[in-house]
């Protein structure tokens, strides 16, 4: 096979991580909202942790994008 084909075959699975990161962010905020509705007094203390978790998940998604771009353009 052509080496260019292997670049595309490697970049495809690397892009799957971006979708999984988006699902992780949705899961984080969905669970935060569920917990906040059950115990509204504790919601203020957990709000910053929800954003930290979302930022880490988005960071991993961006890392997957960078890996895919490096595979495609090098």
C-alpha positions as CSV (number, residue, x, y, z in Angstrom):
1,X,0.0,0.0,0.0
2,X,0.9,3.6,-0.4
3,X,2.4,5.4,2.6
4,X,-0.1,8.2,2.1
5,X,-2.9,5.7,2.6
6,X,-1.4,4.8,6.0
7,X,-1.5,8.5,6.9
8,X,-5.3,8.6,6.3
9,X,-5.8,5.2,8.1
10,X,-4.0,6.6,11.1
11,X,-5.8,10.0,11.1
12,X,-9.2,8.4,11.0
13,X,-9.0,6.7,14.4
14,X,-7.3,9.8,15.9
15,X,-10.4,11.8,15.0
16,X,-12.6,9.4,16.9
17,X,-11.1,10.9,20.1
18,X,-12.7,14.3,19.3
19,X,-16.2,12.7,19.3
20,X,-15.5,10.8,22.5
21,X,-14.3,14.1,24.1
22,X,-17.6,15.7,23.1
23,X,-19.5,12.8,24.6
24,X,-17.4,13.2,27.8
25,X,-18.3,16.8,28.2
26,X,-22.0,16.1,27.7
27,X,-21.7,13.3,30.3
28,X,-20.0,15.6,32.8
29,X,-22.6,18.4,32.5
30,X,-25.5,16.0,32.4
31,X,-24.4,14.4,35.7
32,X,-23.7,17.8,37.2
33,X,-27.2,18.9,36.3
34,X,-28.7,15.8,37.7
35,X,-26.8,16.1,41.0
36,X,-27.6,19.9,41.2
37,X,-31.3,19.2,40.9
38,X,-31.2,16.6,43.6
39,X,-29.1,18.7,46.0
40,X,-29.2,22.4,45.1
41,X,-27.2,23.5,48.1
42,X,-24.1,21.5,47.0
43,X,-24.3,22.7,43.4
44,X,-22.2,25.9,44.0
45,X,-19.3,23.9,45.4
46,X,-19.3,21.5,42.5
47,X,-19.7,24.0,39.7
48,X,-15.9,24.7,39.4
49,X,-15.1,21.0,39.3
50,X,-17.5,20.5,36.5
51,X,-15.7,23.1,34.4
52,X,-12.3,21.6,35.2
53,X,-13.5,18.2,34.1
54,X,-15.0,19.7,30.9
55,X,-11.7,21.6,30.2
56,X,-9.7,18.4,30.6
57,X,-12.0,16.5,28.3
58,X,-11.9,19.2,25.7
59,X,-8.1,19.4,26.0
60,X,-7.9,15.7,25.2
61,X,-10.2,16.3,22.2
62,X,-7.9,19.0,20.9
63,X,-4.9,16.8,21.4
64,X,-6.6,14.2,19.2
65,X,-7.2,16.8,16.6
66,X,-3.5,17.9,16.7
67,X,-2.4,14.2,16.4
68,X,-4.6,13.8,13.4
69,X,-3.3,17.0,11.7
70,X,0.3,16.0,12.4
71,X,-0.4,12.6,10.8
72,X,-1.9,14.2,7.7
73,X,0.5,17.0,7.1
74,X,3.9,15.5,7.8
